[in-house]
Amino acid sequence: MTIPESRVNGPGAQDVSNAMADAFIALARNGNPNHAGLPAWTPYGLEHRETMLFDVTSRMANDPRGDEREFFARIPYIQPGT
């Protein structure tokens, strides 16, 4: 997948980068990625598969790529070398 140049360097790109960096810093400092620049980031759980989607307006989503996950779960995985 190719991300359009306008999306990578467009308006808000630095804000998204800053929000992600602040989340990593908060996680490193106190084990929790929440900070004032993001909506409430709830812990991931298998029931809802909560995921933070970083964008100009970041948001939480439940199992955002669930269709893909379920599709690939049907394909048997064979450990290399077995």
PDB file as gemmi writes it, atoms N, CA and C in Angstrom:
CRYST1    1.000    1.000    1.000  90.00  90.00  90.00 P 1                      
ATOM      1  N   MET A   1       0.841  -1.170   0.000  1.00  0.00           N  
ATOM      2  CA  MET A   1       0.000   0.000   0.000  1.00  0.00           C  
ATOM      3  C   MET A   1       0.891   1.239   0.000  1.00  0.00           C  
ATOM      4  N   THR A   2       0.599   2.174  -0.842  1.00  0.00           N  
ATOM      5  CA  THR A   2       1.343   3.420  -0.911  1.00  0.00           C  
ATOM      6  C   THR A   2       0.514   4.527  -0.278  1.00  0.00           C  
ATOM      7  N   ILE A   3       1.138   5.285   0.592  1.00  0.00           N  
ATOM      8  CA  ILE A   3       0.456   6.406   1.229  1.00  0.00           C  
ATOM      9  C   ILE A   3       0.738   7.648   0.396  1.00  0.00           C  
ATOM     10  N   PRO A   4      -0.312   8.371  -0.023  1.00  0.00           N  
ATOM     11  CA  PRO A   4      -0.096   9.570  -0.843  1.00  0.00           C  
ATOM     12  C   PRO A   4       0.797  10.587  -0.133  1.00  0.00           C  
ATOM     13  N   GLU A   5       1.630  11.261  -0.901  1.00  0.00           N  
ATOM     14  CA  GLU A   5       2.560  12.254  -0.360  1.00  0.00           C  
ATOM     15  C   GLU A   5       1.826  13.326   0.442  1.00  0.00           C  
ATOM     16  N   SER A   6       0.641  13.730  -0.025  1.00  0.00           N  
ATOM     17  CA  SER A   6      -0.112  14.760   0.685  1.00  0.00           C  
ATOM     18  C   SER A   6      -0.522  14.288   2.075  1.00  0.00           C  
ATOM     19  N   ARG A   7      -0.685  12.986   2.242  1.00  0.00           N  
ATOM     20  CA  ARG A   7      -1.070  12.442   3.546  1.00  0.00           C  
ATOM     21  C   ARG A   7       0.136  12.391   4.489  1.00  0.00           C  
ATOM     22  N   VAL A   8       1.302  12.101   3.933  1.00  0.00           N  
ATOM     23  CA  VAL A   8       2.513  11.972   4.741  1.00  0.00           C  
ATOM     24  C   VAL A   8       3.024  13.334   5.189  1.00  0.00           C  
ATOM     25  N   ASN A   9       3.039  14.299   4.288  1.00  0.00           N  
ATOM     26  CA  ASN A   9       3.592  15.611   4.592  1.00  0.00           C  
ATOM     27  C   ASN A   9       2.541  16.704   4.616  1.00  0.00           C  
ATOM     28  N   GLY A  10       1.293  16.347   4.570  1.00  0.00           N  
ATOM     29  CA  GLY A  10       0.219  17.329   4.492  1.00  0.00           C  
ATOM     30  C   GLY A  10      -0.063  17.986   5.830  1.00  0.00           C  
ATOM     31  N   PRO A  11      -1.099  18.823   5.823  1.00  0.00           N  
ATOM     32  CA  PRO A  11      -1.491  19.507   7.054  1.00  0.00           C  
ATOM     33  C   PRO A  11      -1.808  18.486   8.155  1.00  0.00           C  
ATOM     34  N   GLY A  12      -1.297  18.718   9.304  1.00  0.00           N  
ATOM     35  CA  GLY A  12      -1.577  17.840  10.437  1.00  0.00           C  
ATOM     36  C   GLY A  12      -0.591  16.702  10.619  1.00  0.00           C  
ATOM     37  N   ALA A  13       0.287  16.465   9.643  1.00  0.00           N  
ATOM     38  CA  ALA A  13       1.235  15.353   9.755  1.00  0.00           C  
ATOM     39  C   ALA A  13       2.120  15.507  10.991  1.00  0.00           C  
ATOM     40  N   GLN A  14       2.605  16.713  11.250  1.00  0.00           N  
ATOM     41  CA  GLN A  14       3.454  16.919  12.422  1.00  0.00           C  
ATOM     42  C   GLN A  14       2.657  16.733  13.707  1.00  0.00           C  
ATOM     43  N   ASP A  15       1.388  17.134  13.700  1.00  0.00           N  
ATOM     44  CA  ASP A  15       0.538  16.942  14.881  1.00  0.00           C  
ATOM     45  C   ASP A  15       0.354  15.459  15.192  1.00  0.00           C  
ATOM     46  N   VAL A  16       0.160  14.643  14.159  1.00  0.00           N  
ATOM     47  CA  VAL A  16       0.021  13.199  14.352  1.00  0.00           C  
ATOM     48  C   VAL A  16       1.320  12.625  14.904  1.00  0.00           C  
ATOM     49  N   SER A  17       2.434  13.051  14.326  1.00  0.00           N  
ATOM     50  CA  SER A  17       3.736  12.592  14.806  1.00  0.00           C  
ATOM     51  C   SER A  17       3.944  12.963  16.271  1.00  0.00           C  
ATOM     52  N   ASN A  18       3.588  14.181  16.626  1.00  0.00           N  
ATOM     53  CA  ASN A  18       3.739  14.630  18.014  1.00  0.00           C  
ATOM     54  C   ASN A  18       2.854  13.822  18.957  1.00  0.00           C  
ATOM     55  N   ALA A  19       1.621  13.548  18.546  1.00  0.00           N  
ATOM     56  CA  ALA A  19       0.705  12.769  19.383  1.00  0.00           C  
ATOM     57  C   ALA A  19       1.248  11.361  19.621  1.00  0.00           C  
ATOM     58  N   MET A  20       1.812  10.752  18.572  1.00  0.00           N  
ATOM     59  CA  MET A  20       2.394   9.416  18.725  1.00  0.00           C  
ATOM     60  C   MET A  20       3.619   9.463  19.644  1.00  0.00           C  
ATOM     61  N   ALA A  21       4.470  10.452  19.446  1.00  0.00           N  
ATOM     62  CA  ALA A  21       5.663  10.578  20.284  1.00  0.00           C  
ATOM     63  C   ALA A  21       5.273  10.799  21.740  1.00  0.00           C  
ATOM     64  N   ASP A  22       4.276  11.651  21.974  1.00  0.00           N  
ATOM     65  CA  ASP A  22       3.824  11.902  23.345  1.00  0.00           C  
ATOM     66  C   ASP A  22       3.247  10.640  23.978  1.00  0.00           C  
ATOM     67  N   ALA A  23       2.583   9.794  23.169  1.00  0.00           N  
ATOM     68  CA  ALA A  23       2.052   8.531  23.688  1.00  0.00           C  
ATOM     69  C   ALA A  23       3.193   7.601  24.097  1.00  0.00           C  
ATOM     70  N   PHE A  24       4.242   7.527  23.278  1.00  0.00           N  
ATOM     71  CA  PHE A  24       5.398   6.692  23.629  1.00  0.00           C  
ATOM     72  C   PHE A  24       6.092   7.213  24.883  1.00  0.00           C  
ATOM     73  N   ILE A  25       6.215   8.532  24.988  1.00  0.00           N  
ATOM     74  CA  ILE A  25       6.855   9.124  26.161  1.00  0.00           C  
ATOM     75  C   ILE A  25       6.036   8.831  27.413  1.00  0.00           C  
ATOM     76  N   ALA A  26       4.709   9.005  27.324  1.00  0.00           N  
ATOM     77  CA  ALA A  26       3.843   8.721  28.472  1.00  0.00           C  
ATOM     78  C   ALA A  26       3.931   7.246  28.862  1.00  0.00           C  
ATOM     79  N   LEU A  27       3.958   6.373  27.870  1.00  0.00           N  
ATOM     80  CA  LEU A  27       4.069   4.934  28.137  1.00  0.00           C  
ATOM     81  C   LEU A  27       5.392   4.620  28.845  1.00  0.00           C  
ATOM     82  N   ALA A  28       6.475   5.229  28.378  1.00  0.00           N  
ATOM     83  CA  ALA A  28       7.777   4.986  28.997  1.00  0.00           C  
ATOM     84  C   ALA A  28       7.830   5.536  30.420  1.00  0.00           C  
ATOM     85  N   ARG A  29       7.193   6.676  30.649  1.00  0.00           N  
ATOM     86  CA  ARG A  29       7.249   7.306  31.970  1.00  0.00           C  
ATOM     87  C   ARG A  29       6.404   6.578  33.005  1.00  0.00           C  
ATOM     88  N   ASN A  30       5.185   6.188  32.613  1.00  0.00           N  
ATOM     89  CA  ASN A  30       4.278   5.652  33.637  1.00  0.00           C  
ATOM     90  C   ASN A  30       3.522   4.388  33.230  1.00  0.00           C  
ATOM     91  N   GLY A  31       3.871   3.792  32.089  1.00  0.00           N  
ATOM     92  CA  GLY A  31       3.211   2.552  31.680  1.00  0.00           C  
ATOM     93  C   GLY A  31       1.831   2.757  31.099  1.00  0.00           C  
ATOM     94  N   ASN A  32       1.471   4.010  30.798  1.00  0.00           N  
ATOM     95  CA  ASN A  32       0.147   4.327  30.271  1.00  0.00           C  
ATOM     96  C   ASN A  32       0.314   5.349  29.150  1.00  0.00           C  
ATOM     97  N   PRO A  33      -0.152   5.055  27.927  1.00  0.00           N  
ATOM     98  CA  PRO A  33       0.068   5.972  26.814  1.00  0.00           C  
ATOM     99  C   PRO A  33      -0.874   7.170  26.767  1.00  0.00           C  
ATOM    100  N   ASN A  34      -1.832   7.250  27.677  1.00  0.00           N  
ATOM    101  CA  ASN A  34      -2.784   8.366  27.660  1.00  0.00           C  
ATOM    102  C   ASN A  34      -2.086   9.690  27.925  1.00  0.00           C  
ATOM    103  N   HIS A  35      -2.522  10.711  27.189  1.00  0.00           N  
ATOM    104  CA  HIS A  35      -2.062  12.080  27.416  1.00  0.00           C  
ATOM    105  C   HIS A  35      -3.121  13.022  26.872  1.00  0.00           C  
ATOM    106  N   ALA A  36      -2.966  14.303  27.142  1.00  0.00           N  
ATOM    107  CA  ALA A  36      -3.993  15.296  26.812  1.00  0.00           C  
ATOM    108  C   ALA A  36      -4.289  15.408  25.321  1.00  0.00           C  
ATOM    109  N   GLY A  37      -3.378  15.014  24.455  1.00  0.00           N  
ATOM    110  CA  GLY A  37      -3.584  15.151  23.016  1.00  0.00           C  
ATOM    111  C   GLY A  37      -4.329  14.010  22.362  1.00  0.00           C  
ATOM    112  N   LEU A  38      -4.780  13.028  23.146  1.00  0.00           N  
ATOM    113  CA  LEU A  38      -5.494  11.873  22.590  1.00  0.00           C  
ATOM    114  C   LEU A  38      -6.813  11.655  23.311  1.00  0.00           C  
ATOM    115  N   PRO A  39      -7.760  10.981  22.635  1.00  0.00           N  
ATOM    116  CA  PRO A  39      -8.949  10.545  23.363  1.00  0.00           C  
ATOM    117  C   PRO A  39      -8.539   9.457  24.361  1.00  0.00           C  
ATOM    118  N   ALA A  40      -9.406   9.132  25.294  1.00  0.00           N  
ATOM    119  CA  ALA A  40      -9.079   8.100  26.287  1.00  0.00           C  
ATOM    120  C   ALA A  40      -8.695   6.803  25.586  1.00  0.00           C  
ATOM    121  N   TRP A  41      -7.516   6.311  25.918  1.00  0.00           N  
ATOM    122  CA  TRP A  41      -6.981   5.104  25.297  1.00  0.00           C  
ATOM    123  C   TRP A  41      -7.190   3.950  26.259  1.00  0.00           C  
ATOM    124  N   THR A  42      -8.169   3.118  25.975  1.00  0.00           N  
ATOM    125  CA  THR A  42      -8.466   1.988  26.858  1.00  0.00           C  
ATOM    126  C   THR A  42      -7.554   0.814  26.525  1.00  0.00           C  
ATOM    127  N   PRO A  43      -7.244  -0.005  27.514  1.00  0.00           N  
ATOM    128  CA  PRO A  43      -6.362  -1.150  27.273  1.00  0.00           C  
ATOM    129  C   PRO A  43      -6.980  -2.143  26.279  1.00  0.00           C  
ATOM    130  N   TYR A  44      -6.109  -2.787  25.523  1.00  0.00           N  
ATOM    131  CA  TYR A  44      -6.530  -3.787  24.550  1.00  0.00           C  
ATOM    132  C   TYR A  44      -7.050  -5.020  25.278  1.00  0.00           C  
ATOM    133  N   GLY A  45      -8.137  -5.576  24.768  1.00  0.00           N  
ATOM    134  CA  GLY A  45      -8.690  -6.815  25.303  1.00  0.00           C  
ATOM    135  C   GLY A  45      -9.243  -7.651  24.164  1.00  0.00           C  
ATOM    136  N   LEU A  46      -9.245  -8.955  24.323  1.00  0.00           N  
ATOM    137  CA  LEU A  46      -9.702  -9.831  23.249  1.00  0.00           C  
ATOM    138  C   LEU A  46     -11.193  -9.696  22.956  1.00  0.00           C  
ATOM    139  N   GLU A  47     -11.985  -9.273  23.931  1.00  0.00           N  
ATOM    140  CA  GLU A  47     -13.427  -9.158  23.696  1.00  0.00           C  
ATOM    141  C   GLU A  47     -13.741  -8.077  22.656  1.00  0.00           C  
ATOM    142  N   HIS A  48     -13.119  -6.904  22.780  1.00  0.00           N  
ATOM    143  CA  HIS A  48     -13.410  -5.794  21.863  1.00  0.00           C  
ATOM    144  C   HIS A  48     -12.255  -5.436  20.951  1.00  0.00           C  
ATOM    145  N   ARG A  49     -11.046  -5.875  21.275  1.00  0.00           N  
ATOM    146  CA  ARG A  49      -9.833  -5.595  20.503  1.00  0.00           C  
ATOM    147  C   ARG A  49      -9.668  -4.086  20.257  1.00  0.00           C  
ATOM    148  N   GLU A  50      -9.727  -3.325  21.359  1.00  0.00           N  
ATOM    149  CA  GLU A  50      -9.630  -1.872  21.305  1.00  0.00           C  
ATOM    150  C   GLU A  50      -8.289  -1.439  20.714  1.00  0.00           C  
ATOM    151  N   THR A  51      -8.350  -0.519  19.755  1.00  0.00           N  
ATOM    152  CA  THR A  51      -7.157  -0.078  19.041  1.00  0.00           C  
ATOM    153  C   THR A  51      -7.206   1.430  18.836  1.00  0.00           C  
ATOM    154  N   MET A  52      -6.091   2.103  19.116  1.00  0.00           N  
ATOM    155  CA  MET A  52      -6.013   3.536  18.844  1.00  0.00           C  
ATOM    156  C   MET A  52      -5.630   3.722  17.380  1.00  0.00           C  
ATOM    157  N   LEU A  53      -6.411   4.522  16.659  1.00  0.00           N  
ATOM    158  CA  LEU A  53      -6.122   4.849  15.270  1.00  0.00           C  
ATOM    159  C   LEU A  53      -5.600   6.281  15.242  1.00  0.00           C  
ATOM    160  N   PHE A  54      -4.311   6.410  14.984  1.00  0.00           N  
ATOM    161  CA  PHE A  54      -3.688   7.735  14.938  1.00  0.00           C  
ATOM    162  C   PHE A  54      -3.978   8.393  13.599  1.00  0.00           C  
ATOM    163  N   ASP A  55      -4.477   9.613  13.640  1.00  0.00           N  
ATOM    164  CA  ASP A  55      -4.745  10.414  12.449  1.00  0.00           C  
ATOM    165  C   ASP A  55      -4.825  11.861  12.908  1.00  0.00           C  
ATOM    166  N   VAL A  56      -5.173  12.757  12.002  1.00  0.00           N  
ATOM    167  CA  VAL A  56      -5.316  14.159  12.393  1.00  0.00           C  
ATOM    168  C   VAL A  56      -6.292  14.260  13.558  1.00  0.00           C  
ATOM    169  N   THR A  57      -7.367  13.493  13.496  1.00  0.00           N  
ATOM    170  CA  THR A  57      -8.272  13.316  14.630  1.00  0.00           C  
ATOM    171  C   THR A  57      -8.186  11.849  15.022  1.00  0.00           C  
ATOM    172  N   SER A  58      -7.366  11.541  16.027  1.00  0.00           N  
ATOM    173  CA  SER A  58      -7.193  10.159  16.461  1.00  0.00           C  
ATOM    174  C   SER A  58      -8.451   9.682  17.156  1.00  0.00           C  
ATOM    175  N   ARG A  59      -8.657   8.348  17.105  1.00  0.00           N  
ATOM    176  CA  ARG A  59      -9.859   7.788  17.723  1.00  0.00           C  
ATOM    177  C   ARG A  59      -9.624   6.336  18.099  1.00  0.00           C  
ATOM    178  N   MET A  60     -10.436   5.841  19.002  1.00  0.00           N  
ATOM    179  CA  MET A  60     -10.425   4.435  19.375  1.00  0.00           C  
ATOM    180  C   MET A  60     -11.395   3.695  18.461  1.00  0.00           C  
ATOM    181  N   ALA A  61     -11.062   2.450  18.141  1.00  0.00           N  
ATOM    182  CA  ALA A  61     -11.944   1.614  17.334  1.00  0.00           C  
ATOM    183  C   ALA A  61     -11.871   0.196  17.876  1.00  0.00           C  
ATOM    184  N   ASN A  62     -12.970  -0.502  17.797  1.00  0.00           N  
ATOM    185  CA  ASN A  62     -13.014  -1.901  18.197  1.00  0.00           C  
ATOM    186  C   ASN A  62     -12.751  -2.777  16.984  1.00  0.00           C  
ATOM    187  N   ASP A  63     -11.677  -3.553  17.048  1.00  0.00           N  
ATOM    188  CA  ASP A  63     -11.309  -4.522  16.012  1.00  0.00           C  
ATOM    189  C   ASP A  63     -11.366  -3.910  14.609  1.00  0.00           C  
ATOM    190  N   PRO A  64     -10.572  -2.864  14.346  1.00  0.00           N  
ATOM    191  CA  PRO A  64     -10.698  -2.126  13.089  1.00  0.00           C  
ATOM    192  C   PRO A  64     -10.409  -2.936  11.830  1.00  0.00           C  
ATOM    193  N   ARG A  65      -9.650  -3.999  11.939  1.00  0.00           N  
ATOM    194  CA  ARG A  65      -9.368  -4.832  10.766  1.00  0.00           C  
ATOM    195  C   ARG A  65      -9.823  -6.268  11.029  1.00  0.00           C  
ATOM    196  N   GLY A  66     -10.950  -6.373  11.706  1.00  0.00           N  
ATOM    197  CA  GLY A  66     -11.473  -7.677  12.103  1.00  0.00           C  
ATOM    198  C   GLY A  66     -11.738  -8.609  10.942  1.00  0.00           C  
ATOM    199  N   ASP A  67     -12.231  -8.079   9.830  1.00  0.00           N  
ATOM    200  CA  ASP A  67     -12.497  -8.940   8.673  1.00  0.00           C  
ATOM    201  C   ASP A  67     -11.216  -9.599   8.174  1.00  0.00           C  
ATOM    202  N   GLU A  68     -10.141  -8.827   8.097  1.00  0.00           N  
ATOM    203  CA  GLU A  68      -8.859  -9.384   7.659  1.00  0.00           C  
ATOM    204  C   GLU A  68      -8.343 -10.399   8.668  1.00  0.00           C  
ATOM    205  N   ARG A  69      -8.440 -10.085   9.946  1.00  0.00           N  
ATOM    206  CA  ARG A  69      -7.970 -10.988  10.994  1.00  0.00           C  
ATOM    207  C   ARG A  69      -8.705 -12.318  10.926  1.00  0.00           C  
ATOM    208  N   GLU A  70     -10.023 -12.262  10.772  1.00  0.00           N  
ATOM    209  CA  GLU A  70     -10.815 -13.491  10.693  1.00  0.00           C  
ATOM    210  C   GLU A  70     -10.501 -14.279   9.430  1.00  0.00           C  
ATOM    211  N   PHE A  71     -10.263 -13.597   8.325  1.00  0.00           N  
ATOM    212  CA  PHE A  71      -9.916 -14.272   7.081  1.00  0.00           C  
ATOM    213  C   PHE A  71      -8.610 -15.055   7.240  1.00  0.00           C  
ATOM    214  N   PHE A  72      -7.579 -14.381   7.739  1.00  0.00           N  
ATOM    215  CA  PHE A  72      -6.281 -15.036   7.867  1.00  0.00           C  
ATOM    216  C   PHE A  72      -6.262 -16.087   8.973  1.00  0.00           C  
ATOM    217  N   ALA A  73      -7.163 -15.999   9.927  1.00  0.00           N  
ATOM    218  CA  ALA A  73      -7.232 -17.005  10.983  1.00  0.00           C  
ATOM    219  C   ALA A  73      -7.655 -18.360  10.429  1.00  0.00           C  
ATOM    220  N   ARG A  74      -8.311 -18.378   9.287  1.00  0.00           N  
ATOM    221  CA  ARG A  74      -8.755 -19.636   8.676  1.00  0.00           C  
ATOM    222  C   ARG A  74      -7.629 -20.368   7.965  1.00  0.00           C  
ATOM    223  N   ILE A  75      -6.516 -19.691   7.727  1.00  0.00           N  
ATOM    224  CA  ILE A  75      -5.400 -20.298   7.009  1.00  0.00           C  
ATOM    225  C   ILE A  75      -4.473 -20.952   8.035  1.00  0.00           C  
ATOM    226  N   PRO A  76      -4.221 -22.252   7.895  1.00  0.00           N  
ATOM    227  CA  PRO A  76      -3.345 -22.892   8.882  1.00  0.00           C  
ATOM    228  C   PRO A  76      -1.924 -22.364   8.806  1.00  0.00           C  
ATOM    229  N   TYR A  77      -1.333 -22.163   9.963  1.00  0.00           N  
ATOM    230  CA  TYR A  77       0.048 -21.696  10.029  1.00  0.00           C  
ATOM    231  C   TYR A  77       0.934 -22.892  10.316  1.00  0.00           C  
ATOM    232  N   ILE A  78       1.948 -23.062   9.499  1.00  0.00           N  
ATOM    233  CA  ILE A  78       2.912 -24.137   9.708  1.00  0.00           C  
ATOM    234  C   ILE A  78       4.236 -23.501  10.087  1.00  0.00           C  
ATOM    235  N   GLN A  79       4.709 -23.838  11.270  1.00  0.00           N  
ATOM    236  CA  GLN A  79       5.963 -23.288  11.776  1.00  0.00           C  
ATOM    237  C   GLN A  79       7.101 -23.682  10.843  1.00  0.00           C  
ATOM    238  N   PRO A  80       7.886 -22.718  10.351  1.00  0.00           N  
ATOM    239  CA  PRO A  80       9.027 -23.064   9.501  1.00  0.00           C  
ATOM    240  C   PRO A  80       9.975 -24.034  10.202  1.00  0.00           C  
ATOM    241  N   GLY A  81      10.452 -25.001   9.463  1.00  0.00           N  
ATOM    242  CA  GLY A  81      11.398 -25.956  10.009  1.00  0.00           C  
ATOM    243  C   GLY A  81      10.757 -27.154  10.671  1.00  0.00           C  
ATOM    244  N   THR A  82       9.414 -27.258  10.584  1.00  0.00           N  
ATOM    245  CA  THR A  82       8.748 -28.421  11.202  1.00  0.00           C  
ATOM    246  C   THR A  82       8.312 -29.407  10.153  1.00  0.00           C  
TER     247      THR A  82                                                      
END                                                                             
